Amino acid sequence: MGDILMEALNVRVVGSGERFLVLAHGFGTDQSAWQRILPFFTPHYRVILYDLVCAGSVNPDYFDFRRYTSLDAYVDDLLNILDALSVDRCAFVGHSFSAMVGILASIRRPELFTKLILIGASPRFLNDGDYHGGFEQGEIETVFSAMEANYEAWVNGFAPLAVGADVPAAVREFSRTLFNMRPDISLFACRTVFNSDLRGVLGLVRVPCCIVQTAKDVSVPASVATYLKNHLGGRNTVEMLNIEGHLPHLSAPALLAQALRRALR
């Protein structure tokens, strides 16, 4: 399993240093999303990069629609990669989708992680009673319908909204990786995200977390960062970035890198 997985998910270890740092990308991107962040960390860390199985950079034959019905299969992939690399301690940076994966991985194997840094993270995207996740069920169904009806049109509308800031290069980059995804896999992964609810397990996290949240994010209300801080079980901090958008590693990499450095100290 190990070798096939490592090749399939394009696992790379770059940089020098004693400590391991995992950079795990979110939905709609691949590991190239970290290219502007990497130079800040490769002098000091061995940085582990990989692609989620749903990413467009992965051969779609590896995407098993029976297996990847929940986040647990993605957690298996992450832990299998770390085991294959013989990593026994690492810091973990997860964006959005991968922030959820990191949370679940740390519950399963708390001794493996020194710190979780969660960028644009949400335990649940749907509103529920007095919990404000940012989306109503009907809004989500509209998104799914749009993705199914005309994926290209959906990407062209969604990418600028998600990037949020006026950074055309970031919009182009996010559009490119979204277009790389096979539309049926993209929709399936998107459904997995929106069907997930991690609120009940947050208290089981014992690893210290830093929640990195932008002031205005179309996907995650700023109040979710406070919710995570209060409900995650370890010692937690919040870094609010005074910028817009769900993808600060694309739109404001230097600013995000500073925040990550502070969190890793």
Backbone torsions as a table, in degrees:
resi	resn	phi	psi	omega
1	MET	NA	-45.3	-173.1
2	GLY	-53.1	-54.8	-175.7
3	ASP	-63.8	-42.7	179.9
4	ILE	-62.0	-45.7	-179.1
5	LEU	-61.6	-44.8	-177.5
6	MET	-61.0	-40.0	-180.0
7	GLU	-74.6	-44.5	-176.8
8	ALA	-60.6	-42.1	-174.6
9	LEU	-96.2	14.1	172.8
10	ASN	54.0	44.7	-177.1
11	VAL	-67.6	132.1	177.2
12	ARG	-133.7	145.9	170.7
13	VAL	-121.3	120.0	-177.6
14	VAL	-128.4	153.5	177.0
15	GLY	97.3	174.7	-178.0
16	SER	-132.4	156.0	-177.6
17	GLY	140.4	166.6	-177.8
18	GLU	-78.4	-36.9	-168.7
19	ARG	-94.1	150.2	177.1
20	PHE	-95.5	140.2	175.1
21	LEU	-131.3	122.6	177.6
22	VAL	-95.4	128.9	172.0
23	LEU	-112.0	111.0	-174.9
24	ALA	-115.1	122.5	-172.5
25	HIS	-81.5	168.7	-178.6
26	GLY	-101.1	-175.6	179.1
27	PHE	-60.0	136.7	174.1
28	GLY	90.0	-7.1	177.7
29	THR	-120.9	-171.3	168.7
30	ASP	-142.8	-171.4	-173.5
31	GLN	-62.1	-17.6	178.1
32	SER	-63.5	-17.5	178.1
33	ALA	-59.6	-21.7	-176.8
34	TRP	-93.5	3.0	-169.2
35	GLN	-60.6	-31.5	179.9
36	ARG	-84.9	-12.4	179.0
37	ILE	-89.5	-34.3	-173.2
38	LEU	-50.7	-46.9	-175.3
39	PRO	-58.3	-24.6	179.6
40	PHE	-72.8	-20.5	-171.1
41	PHE	-119.2	-22.2	-177.5
42	THR	-62.9	-26.3	176.3
43	PRO	-69.6	-20.9	-170.5
44	HIS	-117.4	-14.6	-175.1
45	TYR	-134.9	155.8	162.1
46	ARG	-90.0	109.2	-172.8
47	VAL	-93.2	125.5	178.7
48	ILE	-98.2	124.2	178.5
49	LEU	-121.5	143.7	173.0
50	TYR	-155.5	167.3	178.2
51	ASP	-105.7	135.9	169.7
52	LEU	-60.0	148.4	-175.7
53	VAL	-62.8	-21.8	179.8
54	CYS	-83.6	-8.5	-175.6
55	ALA	-67.0	151.3	-179.6
56	GLY	-67.9	-16.8	-180.0
57	SER	-83.0	-4.8	179.4
58	VAL	-103.1	138.1	176.3
59	ASN	-55.1	120.4	-175.2
60	PRO	-61.4	-16.7	176.9
61	ASP	-62.6	-23.0	179.6
62	TYR	-77.7	-12.7	-177.2
63	PHE	-83.7	108.7	-178.8
64	ASP	-96.3	109.1	-175.9
65	PHE	-64.6	-21.4	177.5
66	ARG	-80.0	-33.4	-173.7
67	ARG	-82.7	-41.9	-172.1
68	TYR	-91.5	45.1	179.6
69	THR	-83.4	-17.9	178.8
70	SER	-138.5	172.3	-179.4
71	LEU	-67.3	-20.4	-175.3
72	ASP	-58.7	-36.8	179.7
73	ALA	-66.3	-34.3	176.8
74	TYR	-70.2	-34.3	175.2
75	VAL	-63.5	-44.2	176.6
76	ASP	-54.6	-46.0	-178.7
77	ASP	-59.3	-48.2	-179.6
78	LEU	-59.5	-49.0	-177.3
79	LEU	-66.7	-36.1	177.2
80	ASN	-65.4	-37.5	177.1
81	ILE	-64.2	-47.1	-178.5
82	LEU	-64.0	-38.8	177.3
83	ASP	-66.2	-41.7	-179.7
84	ALA	-63.7	-30.6	178.6
85	LEU	-88.4	1.6	-177.8
86	SER	56.6	39.3	177.4
87	VAL	-85.4	125.5	177.0
88	ASP	-109.8	-13.4	174.9
89	ARG	-147.0	136.2	175.9
90	CYS	-156.3	157.5	167.0
91	ALA	-94.7	147.1	-173.4
92	PHE	-126.2	124.9	173.2
93	VAL	-111.7	119.4	179.9
94	GLY	-124.8	132.1	177.0
95	HIS	-98.3	125.0	169.3
96	SER	53.9	-107.4	177.8
97	PHE	-49.4	-48.4	-177.0
98	SER	-73.3	-20.1	173.1
99	ALA	-63.7	-40.9	178.0
100	MET	-65.4	-41.0	178.2
101	VAL	-61.5	-43.0	179.5
102	GLY	-63.2	-41.3	177.4
103	ILE	-57.6	-48.8	-178.1
104	LEU	-67.6	-38.4	178.8
105	ALA	-63.1	-38.5	-177.7
106	SER	-71.8	-25.7	175.6
107	ILE	-71.4	-40.1	-179.0
108	ARG	-71.2	-40.1	-174.9
109	ARG	-135.7	69.5	-174.2
110	PRO	-60.0	-30.6	-176.3
111	GLU	-69.1	-14.8	-175.2
112	LEU	-79.6	-25.1	-169.6
113	PHE	-115.1	129.3	175.5
114	THR	-85.3	-31.4	-175.9
115	LYS	-160.2	143.1	171.3
116	LEU	-111.0	129.5	173.0
117	ILE	-114.6	117.4	-168.9
118	LEU	-112.1	110.7	-175.9
119	ILE	-101.8	123.8	178.6
120	GLY	57.0	41.4	-174.4
121	ALA	-87.3	149.7	173.8
122	SER	-148.6	131.5	178.1
123	PRO	-77.0	-18.9	177.7
124	ARG	-162.2	128.2	-176.4
125	PHE	-87.6	-17.5	-178.4
126	LEU	-90.2	141.1	172.4
127	ASN	-64.6	149.1	-179.7
128	ASP	-155.5	104.0	-177.8
129	GLY	59.4	-123.6	-179.0
130	ASP	-89.7	5.6	174.2
131	TYR	-87.2	125.9	-178.4
132	HIS	-105.1	99.2	178.9
133	GLY	-90.5	-18.2	176.2
134	GLY	112.2	-16.6	-176.1
135	PHE	-133.2	141.5	168.9
136	GLU	-91.1	154.7	-179.6
137	GLN	-53.7	-43.2	-179.6
138	GLY	-61.1	-38.1	178.6
139	GLU	-63.9	-39.9	-179.8
140	ILE	-65.9	-43.5	179.1
141	GLU	-60.4	-36.4	177.3
142	THR	-63.4	-40.6	177.0
143	VAL	-61.3	-48.7	-179.5
144	PHE	-59.5	-42.8	179.4
145	SER	-61.8	-42.1	179.9
146	ALA	-64.5	-40.6	178.6
147	MET	-62.4	-41.3	-178.8
148	GLU	-70.8	-40.1	-174.0
149	ALA	-69.9	-45.8	-176.8
150	ASN	-157.4	91.9	-173.7
151	TYR	-60.7	-41.3	-178.3
152	GLU	-61.8	-45.5	179.2
153	ALA	-63.7	-39.3	178.9
154	TRP	-61.9	-46.7	179.7
155	VAL	-59.4	-45.4	-177.7
156	ASN	-62.5	-28.8	176.7
157	GLY	-84.5	-38.7	-172.6
158	PHE	-77.6	-40.1	-173.5
159	ALA	-56.7	-49.3	178.9
160	PRO	-63.7	-36.0	178.1
161	LEU	-63.2	-45.1	-176.9
162	ALA	-66.7	-44.0	179.2
163	VAL	-65.0	-37.3	171.4
164	GLY	74.9	-49.7	-177.9
165	ALA	-83.7	163.1	179.1
166	ASP	-84.9	73.2	-180.0
167	VAL	-129.1	86.4	-174.3
168	PRO	-53.9	-36.0	-179.6
169	ALA	-63.5	-37.5	179.2
170	ALA	-68.8	-38.5	177.7
171	VAL	-64.1	-43.9	178.2
172	ARG	-60.9	-43.4	-176.9
173	GLU	-66.2	-44.8	179.5
174	PHE	-66.6	-39.2	176.9
175	SER	-60.7	-42.5	-178.5
176	ARG	-58.9	-47.3	-176.6
177	THR	-74.5	-29.1	174.0
178	LEU	-66.4	-43.5	179.3
179	PHE	-65.4	-28.4	178.9
180	ASN	-66.3	-25.2	-178.6
181	MET	-74.6	141.7	173.5
182	ARG	-70.7	129.4	-171.7
183	PRO	-53.9	-37.3	-179.0
184	ASP	-69.7	-34.0	177.7
185	ILE	-72.1	-40.5	177.9
186	SER	-58.3	-47.4	179.9
187	LEU	-63.7	-43.2	-178.7
188	PHE	-62.4	-44.6	179.1
189	ALA	-65.7	-38.8	178.5
190	CYS	-62.5	-42.5	177.0
191	ARG	-61.8	-40.3	179.0
192	THR	-59.0	-44.2	179.6
193	VAL	-61.0	-48.9	-173.6
194	PHE	-75.8	-17.0	174.8
195	ASN	-88.3	-5.4	-176.0
196	SER	-84.0	145.0	176.6
197	ASP	-144.6	103.6	-177.0
198	LEU	-97.1	4.0	-173.3
199	ARG	-56.7	-37.7	-176.1
200	GLY	-70.6	-16.7	-176.6
201	VAL	-110.6	-3.6	-176.1
202	LEU	-56.5	-36.6	-178.8
203	GLY	-64.6	-17.3	-179.7
204	LEU	-81.0	-10.6	-179.9
205	VAL	-75.9	124.0	179.5
206	ARG	-109.0	-11.1	-179.0
207	VAL	-78.3	136.9	177.1
208	PRO	-60.4	138.9	-177.3
209	CYS	-122.9	143.3	167.6
210	CYS	-117.0	121.3	-178.8
211	ILE	-97.5	117.5	-179.3
212	VAL	-105.3	120.2	-173.5
213	GLN	-135.6	136.8	174.9
214	THR	-84.3	156.9	-175.2
215	ALA	-63.3	-31.1	-179.3
216	LYS	-139.4	112.8	-175.0
217	ASP	-133.9	119.7	-176.5
218	VAL	-61.1	-25.6	-175.7
219	SER	-94.3	-27.0	-173.2
220	VAL	-136.7	113.5	175.0
221	PRO	-61.8	145.8	-178.6
222	ALA	-58.3	-27.8	-179.7
223	SER	-64.2	-22.3	179.8
224	VAL	-66.0	-33.2	178.1
225	ALA	-61.3	-42.9	177.6
226	THR	-65.1	-40.8	178.1
227	TYR	-58.4	-46.2	179.7
228	LEU	-62.8	-45.7	-179.3
229	LYS	-56.5	-41.5	-175.7
230	ASN	-78.4	-22.9	-173.5
231	HIS	-108.4	-20.5	174.2
232	LEU	-67.3	144.1	-168.7
233	GLY	-79.2	-17.1	-176.1
234	GLY	-92.5	-158.7	175.2
235	ARG	-89.4	121.7	-169.9
236	ASN	-127.5	147.3	175.0
237	THR	-129.3	160.1	175.6
238	VAL	-121.1	132.6	173.0
239	GLU	-110.9	107.9	175.1
240	MET	-90.3	124.0	176.6
241	LEU	-97.1	127.6	-174.9
242	ASN	-82.4	58.1	180.0
243	ILE	-140.0	174.5	178.1
244	GLU	-105.6	153.7	167.0
245	GLY	113.2	156.6	-177.3
246	HIS	-91.4	-6.7	-173.8
247	LEU	-129.5	64.3	-176.3
248	PRO	-62.4	-24.1	178.4
249	HIS	-69.4	-21.7	173.6
250	LEU	-92.4	-39.3	-170.7
251	SER	-93.3	-26.4	-178.6
252	ALA	-146.2	60.2	-170.9
253	PRO	-60.6	-39.5	-177.7
254	ALA	-65.2	-41.4	178.6
255	LEU	-63.9	-45.0	179.7
256	LEU	-64.2	-41.7	-179.1
257	ALA	-59.0	-39.2	176.9
258	GLN	-61.8	-42.7	179.3
259	ALA	-64.3	-41.5	179.3
260	LEU	-64.5	-41.2	178.3
261	ARG	-60.4	-44.7	178.9
262	ARG	-60.9	-42.5	-177.3
263	ALA	-66.6	-29.8	-176.5
264	LEU	-87.2	-8.8	-178.8
265	ARG	-62.4	NA	NA
